[in-house]
């Protein structure tokens, strides 16, 4: 038989466990909300190769250079995620033709598809310094041929990987202080990033 004192201790332990669980849920919910805000402020670019062959991977980079060069006035780091569809979509055919020209010059006959849309992406780390949480982002996608190869990707706004950026733009110019800490937090937030990714994947499957 358990004594009254033992029962009291068990109730206290149970209460502490529930309180801890609630605190963890609230903490993850807050982190998830901050990740959602981060995603809405980022504009990404992905160039997806036809396959993982050496030739297709090399072609991917040449297509990337051609698209960025042809669209230098819109790929200068000044177009925000909110402005992407309005400013980039009208130029996609011009960009597509520039890519097709390079593909033909290299001796391939792949088609090109360029879109600006909300796309789902897994958690990714750029340049070992910036981690973007899983979920939907506004993204410029350049799909070469079957689009079954590894992709090149970067953050176009804020311009973290564009040498032709029209102006200096730091993460702190776009994100709140807590959001900057998250994307630059590295391993500190590894577990939370994983939880968010699992949640986003489940949500995506349910859709």
C-alpha positions in Angstrom: 0.0 0.0 0.0 1.3 3.4 -0.9 1.3 6.0 1.8 -0.4 9.4 1.5 3.1 10.9 1.3 4.0 8.6 -1.6 0.8 9.4 -3.4 1.4 13.1 -2.9 4.9 12.8 -4.4 3.5 10.8 -7.4 1.0 13.6 -8.0 3.7 16.3 -7.8 5.9 14.3 -10.3 2.9 13.8 -12.7 2.1 17.5 -12.5 5.7 18.5 -13.2 5.8 16.1 -16.1 2.6 17.6 -17.6 4.0 21.1 -17.0 7.2 20.1 -18.7 5.3 18.6 -21.7 3.2 21.7 -22.1 6.3 23.9 -21.9 7.9 21.8 -24.6 4.9 22.0 -26.9 4.6 25.8 -26.5 8.3 26.2 -27.1 8.1 24.1 -30.3 5.0 26.0 -31.4 6.7 29.3 -31.0 9.7 28.0 -32.9 7.5 26.7 -35.7 5.8 30.1 -36.0 9.1 31.9 -36.3 10.1 29.4 -39.0 6.9 30.2 -40.8 7.8 33.9 -40.7 11.3 33.2 -42.0 9.9 31.3 -45.0 7.6 34.2 -46.0 10.5 36.6 -46.2 12.9 34.5 -48.3 13.1 34.2 -52.1 15.0 31.1 -53.2 16.3 29.9 -56.5 16.8 26.3 -57.5 18.3 25.0 -60.8 17.6 21.3 -61.2 19.8 19.2 -63.5 18.4 16.7 -65.9 20.3 13.9 -64.1 23.3 13.3 -61.9 25.7 12.5 -64.8 28.8 14.6 -64.9 27.7 16.2 -68.2 24.3 17.2 -66.9 25.7 18.6 -63.7 28.1 20.7 -65.6 25.3 21.9 -67.9 23.2 22.8 -64.9 25.8 25.4 -63.8 26.1 26.8 -67.3 22.3 27.2 -67.5 22.4 28.9 -64.1 24.9 31.4 -65.3 23.0 32.1 -68.5 19.7 32.7 -66.6 21.3 34.9 -64.0 23.1 36.9 -66.7 20.0 37.3 -68.9 18.0 38.4 -65.9 20.6 40.5 -64.2 18.3 43.4 -63.7 15.8 41.2 -61.7 18.4 38.8 -60.2 20.4 41.6 -58.4 19.1 40.9 -55.0 16.5 43.6 -55.0 13.3 41.6 -55.7 11.6 40.4 -52.6 9.6 37.3 -52.1 6.4 39.3 -52.2 7.4 40.9 -55.6 8.8 37.8 -57.2 5.7 36.7 -59.2 4.9 40.2 -60.4 8.5 41.0 -61.5 9.9 37.7 -62.5 7.0 35.7 -64.1 6.7 38.1 -67.1 10.4 37.5 -67.9 10.4 33.7 -67.7 10.1 33.1 -71.5 13.1 35.4 -72.1 15.1 33.6 -69.4 14.0 30.2 -70.9 15.2 31.2 -74.3 18.6 32.1 -72.9 18.8 28.8 -71.2 17.8 26.9 -74.3 20.5 28.6 -76.3 23.2 27.4 -73.9 21.7 23.9 -73.9 21.8 23.8 -77.7 25.4 25.2 -77.8 26.5 22.4 -75.5 25.0 19.7 -77.8 21.9 18.8 -75.8 18.2 19.0 -76.6 16.6 19.3 -73.2 13.6 21.5 -72.6 13.5 24.1 -69.9 10.8 25.0 -67.5 11.0 28.1 -65.3 8.4 28.7 -62.6 7.9 31.2 -59.7 5.7 29.5 -57.1 5.4 28.3 -53.6 7.4 25.1 -53.3 8.0 22.7 -50.5 11.7 22.2 -49.5 13.3 20.2 -46.8 15.6 21.8 -44.2 18.8 23.0 -46.0 22.0 24.7 -44.9 23.7 27.2 -47.1 27.4 27.8 -47.0 27.6 26.0 -43.6 26.2 29.2 -42.0 22.5 29.7 -42.8 19.9 27.0 -42.2 16.5 27.4 -43.8 13.7 25.4 -42.1 11.6 23.0 -44.0 8.3 24.2 -45.5 7.0 26.3 -48.4 9.0 29.1 -49.9 8.5 31.4 -52.8 11.1 30.1 -55.3 12.3 30.5 -58.8 12.8 27.0 -60.2 14.7 26.3 -63.4 14.1 22.6 -64.4 16.3 21.2 -67.0 14.9 18.2 -69.0 13.6 15.5 -66.7 14.7 17.5 -63.6 15.9 14.3 -61.8 19.4 15.4 -60.9 20.9 17.3 -57.9 20.1 21.0 -57.8 22.0 24.2 -57.3 20.3 26.5 -54.9 20.7 29.8 -53.2 18.9 32.6 -51.4 18.1 35.4 -53.8 16.5 37.7 -51.2 18.1 38.6 -49.0 20.9 38.2 -51.6 23.2 35.7 -49.8 24.8 34.2 -52.9 24.5 36.7 -55.7 27.8 38.4 -56.6 25.8 40.9 -58.8 23.7 42.1 -55.8 22.8 45.8 -56.3 23.3 46.6 -52.6 24.6 45.1 -49.4 21.8 43.4 -47.6 22.2 41.5 -44.3 19.9 39.0 -42.8 19.2 41.5 -40.0 17.8 43.9 -42.6 15.1 41.3 -43.5 14.6 39.1 -40.4 13.8 39.9 -36.8 16.6 39.4 -34.3 15.1 36.0 -33.1 14.7 34.8 -36.6 18.4 35.6 -37.5 19.4 33.7 -34.4 17.5 30.7 -35.6 18.9 30.5 -39.2 22.4 31.2 -37.9 22.0 28.9 -34.9 23.4 25.8 -36.5 23.4 22.7 -34.3 21.8 24.6 -31.5 18.4 24.3 -33.2 19.1 21.0 -35.0 16.5 19.0 -33.0 13.8 21.8 -33.4 14.5 22.0 -37.1 13.9 18.2 -37.3 10.6 18.5 -35.4 9.5 21.3 -37.7 10.5 19.2 -40.8 8.5 16.2 -39.5 5.5 18.4 -38.9 5.7 20.0 -42.3 6.1 16.7 -44.1 3.0 15.3 -42.3 1.1 18.4 -43.3 2.3 18.1 -46.9 1.2 14.5 -47.1 -2.2 15.4 -45.7 -2.6 18.0 -48.4 
